[in-house]
């Protein structure tokens, strides 16, 4: 007999496979997933060091060095002195990064609206509540809460 968690596992595997904006975005462009996640975190939390990013994402320093180097090359982040006077430099999202992030988020939202166009507003709200609950419980167990606006 299939357990409900078996269904959740299967459906989250499929959800991870789909990229809503890549499938439904009209102009065919999309931001790299790692860039989107990093920019989202910097936008919500503010400037962060490599060490802080390592702690936040649970990734090794070399991975984050590669990802942030790519973001620096495209001009969506910049390195700044620590505003609190610390030794390590921090990465801060640039105005171009904020614009790109907003465009990506708008495309994602548009894609989701198209996918969920037949859902009631109550169903969308309930689904959002369950997703937030799932994510916050994962974050609680992992010990890496994601700041929410």
QUITA-V796234 format. One record per residue. RES is the residue in one letter. NEAR is the number of other C-alpha atoms within 10 Angstrom. Layout:
RES/NEAR  RES/NEAR
//
This chain:
X/4  X/6  X/7  X/9  X/9  X/10  X/11  X/11  X/11  X/11  X/12  X/11  X/11  X/10  X/11  X/9  X/9  X/11  X/14  X/19  X/21  X/16  X/12  X/17  X/19  X/11  X/8  X/9  X/11  X/17  X/15  X/9  X/10  X/13  X/17  X/17  X/14  X/19  X/25  X/19  X/20  X/19  X/17  X/12  X/14  X/13  X/22  X/21  X/19  X/18  X/14  X/12  X/22  X/17  X/14  X/15  X/15  X/13  X/12  X/13  X/14  X/11  X/11  X/19  X/14  X/11  X/14  X/23  X/14  X/14  X/20  X/17  X/10  X/12  X/14  X/22  X/25  X/19  X/17  X/14  X/15  X/15  X/9  X/6  X/8  X/10  X/9  X/14  X/17  X/21  X/24  X/22  X/25  X/18  X/12  X/13  X/23  X/17  X/13  X/17  X/22  X/14  X/14  X/19  X/16  X/14  X/21  X/20  X/15  X/17  X/20  X/14  X/15  X/13  X/12  X/13  X/11  X/10  X/11  X/10  X/11  X/9  X/12  X/15  X/12  X/12  X/12  X/12  X/12  X/12  X/12  X/12  X/12  X/12  X/13  X/16  X/13  X/13  X/13  X/12  X/9  X/10  X/13  X/14  X/15  X/15  X/9  X/7  X/6
//
